[in-house]
Structures are given as structure tokens and as C-alpha cells.
Amino acid sequence: MNKKHQELRKKFDEQYRAYLEKFGQDSLDRVSLWDPIGYPDEWAEVLPEATEDLRRSIETGIPIEPDPEDAIY
């Protein structure tokens, strides 16, 4: 993982932990923050977007809508 990736991942991890603290430890169990197939190749775009989604949700107090229970990953 290069320095830029580490930096983005650290910011994401901070928001991820803050989100779980605010909304509960299982609040992201059925939430897709990015397409798992594309993530390794698209981290420079995906991590900032996911971090912003988490930040905005924390700030507004509105949790991210979970995927349907019958979603197949």
C-alpha cells in the first residue's frame, strides 16, 4: 500500500469507527460503501467517496440506508 493509499485509508477508518460509535456496532453490516469487485483498482476514487458518505451521515445524524436483506454479495 503506497503512502497516498495509507493516508486515504486512515481517514476512512477514522470515519468508519466514528460511524459505528454513533449508530451502533452492527450498523454497517448490510451497507455497501463500494463495489467489492472494483475496490482494489479504484481505491483513489472509492475511499474518499466512502469517507465522505460516512462523514455526512454522522454530521446529519441520518444513517446510511442498508442493502435489502435478500441482497446477494
Residue pairs with C-beta under 8 A, 6 or more apart in sequence:
1 9
4 44
5 43
5 44
5 47
8 43
8 44
8 47
8 48
8 51
9 43
9 47
11 47
11 48
11 51
12 47
12 50
12 51
12 54
15 51
15 54
15 55
15 58
16 28
16 54
18 54
18 58
19 27
19 28
19 54
19 57
19 58
19 64
20 27
20 28
22 58
22 61
23 57
23 63
27 63
28 64
29 66
30 66
30 67
30 69
30 71
31 64
31 65
31 66
31 67
32 67
32 71
32 73
33 46
33 50
33 53
33 54
33 64
34 42
34 46
34 49
34 50
35 46
36 73
38 46
39 46
53 64
54 64
57 63
57 64
